[in-house]
Amino acid sequence: MRALSQGPVVDERALHAVLLLAVCFALYPVLWVVSLALSPSVHAVVPRAIPLPEAPSLDELSCDHFRQGTNLREWLFGRQLLNSILVSVRRR
Amino acid sequence: VLLVTCCGPLNIALHLAIGVSLALLLSRPRSSSRALYRVLLIMPWAVPSYVTALAWKGMFHRQFGAINAMLVALGVEPVSWFAQFSTAFAANVATNAWLGFPFMMVVTIGALAGIPKDLYEAAAVDGATPWQQFWHITLPMLQALAGPSVSLGTVWTFNQFNVIFLVSGGEPDGATEILVSEAYRWAFTRQAQYGYAAAYAVLIFGVLVLGTRSLSGSRRRRTREGAR
C-alpha cells in the first residue's frame, strides 16, 4: 500500500524539479538584468553567478541618467515615453 | 554566412525539444501550480529584444559575465566567448534557444489540448501503456498540429537579426554573421552598398520560399502516408 502511494509523490517531485530547473533557465537572464539595474554603479561590473545585488541601490534609476537638462522639454525620459506611447497608439 | 544561417535547424531542434518537453510536463493532469509555471516560462517571450541582448551579451562577457563567474566557481578557466567561432556560435544558439522555446511550448500546449481524449480512453481500453499512447497518439497528432509553428519558427530563426547583431555582433571577424545581418552590413556599414543588400534580401526571400515549400511538402507527404 505504501509503495503504491509513494510512486506518484516521487514522480511529482521529479516533475517539479525539472520545471523549476526550466524556470531558473527562463528567469536567470531577466533577474541578472534586474540585479544589474539595482546595483550601485561601482558594483555593477563585479562578476557574479547569483543574480542578486550585494548592496541594492537605486543609483542607476536616478533622474540624472534620464535627463539632459533641467528644462522639462529636455527631459529625455519623458520625451521617449511620449514617443513610445504615440507609436503604440498609432499602431492600434 | 549561408552555412551559419543554415544552422537554424539546430536552433529549431532546441526550441522543439525544450518547448515540447515542457508542454508535455505542464499538460499532465496531476501537475499542480501549472498556471504559475506557465507564466514564468513564457517570460522570455515577453522580454524586449534589446533586454535579451543586454542580458546575454553581458552574461557572456569575458570579465564580468555570469557564465564565466559560474565557470570560475566550478574551477574552470574563463572563456572569451566571442573570440572564436565555436563559442560565439554557442552563445548565439543559447540566446536563441532561450528566446524561442516559450513559443513552441505555448503552441504545443494548445495542440495537446486539441487531441481528443477519446483516443486515449480507447487506447487504454485496448491495453496500451502510457509510453505506447505517447508514441502512437500524442506524437503523430502533435506532428500534424505543430507543423505550421515549426515553419514559422524556422522563418523567425532564419531572420533572427537581433540576436546576431546585438549579442555576437558577427564576431569573431564576421564568422557568425547570418544572411540578414550581412545584408544590414552591406547597406549601412560598408559605404551604403544598397545593391548588394537588395540582392541579399532577394536571396533570403528565395531561400525562405524554397524552405517553407519543402517543409510543407514533406508534411503533406507524411500526412498522406499516415492516412494510407
Interface residues (C-beta under 8 A of the other chain):
Chain A: P8 E12 L15 V18 L19 A22 V23 F25 A26 L27 Y28 P29 V30 W32 V33 L36 V45 V46 P47 R48 A49 P51
Chain B: I18 L22 L25 L26 R28 R30 S31 S32 Y37 L40 L41 M43 P44 V47 V51 T52 L54 A55 W56 G58 M59 Q63 F64 G65 A66 N68 A69 M70 V72 A73 W98 P102
